[in-house]
């Protein structure tokens, strides 16, 4: 069973927004339909308008590095990110850790142009990975060098002081050391969990369960590392666990995780959430089995079969490769030019109305308020009250400046010719590789309808500029051929 986590968000300013409970209900029903195992929930409720830094969201991004879940499940994609640019940025970070985002209510992640933006930006980021990582590293170093708390869950054993720096909470730190010592001495995580429960040791009022104990044992912050995004600064926060004890624990964790396995990792179902039955309109989900001869096979089946739909199953490789072939036929030079121009206009608008201008407006408002208070102070008004407000404004200014530095460091500087190059690049990828197949489908394919008898229709995230509707291509028996090495070469650069 595939492990997933759920992310839900509620903003107080929107009265018609789906409630957290409603979001969770839909996500759990989606997980059940697709045989997913929900291992965690990350929930941000009614956040202030002065910041878009969502504590639980950032914790989820950080936790994805542990590779304990494969998907992030959301009610709708507008719950995941505030705009396409942010969505592309954070999805790229998740993808780096082998994690994808799924929507419970949408067969597509956003509107068609939004998905194209994500796919192309992700392609650009991967191609310029060295240059981009250096740019982001420079920006984060400026912010992270101050080693301030940016939000999220505060690890057991620490508290945050008035200047937003980590300090040791000795009443909790003693139990952190105990957890590490017990595991290094051979105790199991279950035994440690029972010890904490028997001694009524809690973390922020909550019991410390199996998953929390594992996260504590893996947490490099206890070595004194300040961690923000992919940046680590040794000595950035006070150290609770000695290097020797931490290494002893990691060695045992590694030994216990090396369970022998004779099974090959299962190939991902590339059309998950995109493939639908042409007879009953239900989604078609991936499944696998073994024949009486012992041969393993993978296929898609209609979820409506339980209600009597007569749709046949279809081979996973057959339909996925047919969709890839039809998509590659779609991408001629003329259409690539039109797509690139449309994407350029969308991204220009996103950057113009994105988070950087919002933060700059907050700084301007902060300066104006500060100047007004200083004038009142010069006029002899209530000194203590004004000084208190000035101090609060100064803290807010520093916080916004810190956020602005990070936001600006992650902006990609692109030109129209760059976009055209990266859209065209999809024609020349090696489609014998699963990750390239997935990238092509995620970026361009909006919906696939299968009618049976090897016939179907593919709808794309590409607008027909003459009609305003999405492009569609019919897939019949002649298109349902496996992608061979010769097929891949046909789409390679000469």
FENLINMO-V36038 format. One record per helix or strand. SS is the DSSP state (~ for helix, > for strand). FROM is the first residue (numbers start at 1). LEN is the number of residues. If there is no record, write none. Layout:
# FENLINMO-V36038
ss	from	len
SS	FROM	LEN
SS	FROM	LEN
This chain:
# FENLINMO-V36038
ss	from	len
>	2	9
~	20	14
>	36	10
~	55	12
>	71	4
~	77	3
~	84	13
>	100	4
~	112	16
~	129	16
>	158	3
>	166	3
~	170	15
~	189	10
>	202	2
>	206	2
~	210	9
~	220	4
>	225	4
>	231	4
~	243	15
>	275	3
>	283	8
>	296	7
~	303	5
>	314	2
~	316	15
~	333	20
~	355	24
~	383	27
~	416	13
~	434	11
>	445	8
>	455	9
>	470	6
~	477	3
~	485	6
